[in-house]
């Protein structure tokens, strides 16, 4: 008789898939923050596995700092198109232009600290529409 054992990596994958399914089941409007980096890509891949053969049932939320590599944006858009994912894009520049935040200046200035403003704005838009607007 064979015993059923998961490798450490398969166990982590299984637990991650379970968490994604539970979040979808327990919360009204979950979303997956997506920067286009390796962690976001892995999370999206796990979400695809969790809901296969259906599409990922919640949107990706990307906050554009204005400092992304063009290749990152191209990859993000291709990924969304290929898998039919919903995408919400918030913009740090739009928050600066509207006066909601001030852009940092100086040697250590970063727009990454402004991401929460974009997240908050995307959440407000979602509440106003009672659904995630598709891109």
Long-range contacts (C-beta under 8 A, 24 or more apart in sequence): 13-46, 13-49, 16-46, 16-50, 17-46, 17-49, 17-50, 20-46, 20-47, 20-50, 20-51, 21-50, 21-51, 24-50, 24-51, 24-57, 24-58, 29-58, 29-126, 29-131, 29-132, 30-58, 31-58, 31-59, 31-60, 31-61, 31-88, 31-126, 31-132, 32-56, 32-58, 32-59, 32-60, 32-61, 33-60, 33-61, 33-62, 33-63, 33-119, 34-60, 34-61, 34-62, 34-76, 34-87, 35-62, 35-63, 36-62, 36-68, 36-72, 36-73, 36-75, 36-76, 37-72, 41-79, 44-79, 44-85, 48-83, 55-83, 55-84, 55-85, 56-83, 56-85, 58-86, 58-132, 59-85, 59-86, 59-87, 59-88, 59-132, 59-134, 60-85, 60-86, 60-87, 60-88, 61-87, 61-88, 61-89, 61-90, 61-119, 61-122, 62-87, 62-88, 62-89, 62-90, 63-89, 63-90, 63-91, 63-92, 63-115, 63-118, 63-119, 63-122, 64-89, 64-90, 64-91, 64-92, 64-93, 64-118, 65-92, 65-111, 65-112, 65-114, 65-115, 66-91, 66-92, 66-93, 66-111, 67-111, 80-135, 86-132, 86-134, 86-135, 87-134, 87-135, 88-122, 88-125, 88-126, 88-132, 88-133, 88-135, 89-135, 90-118, 90-119, 90-121, 90-122, 91-118, 92-117, 92-118, 94-121, 95-121
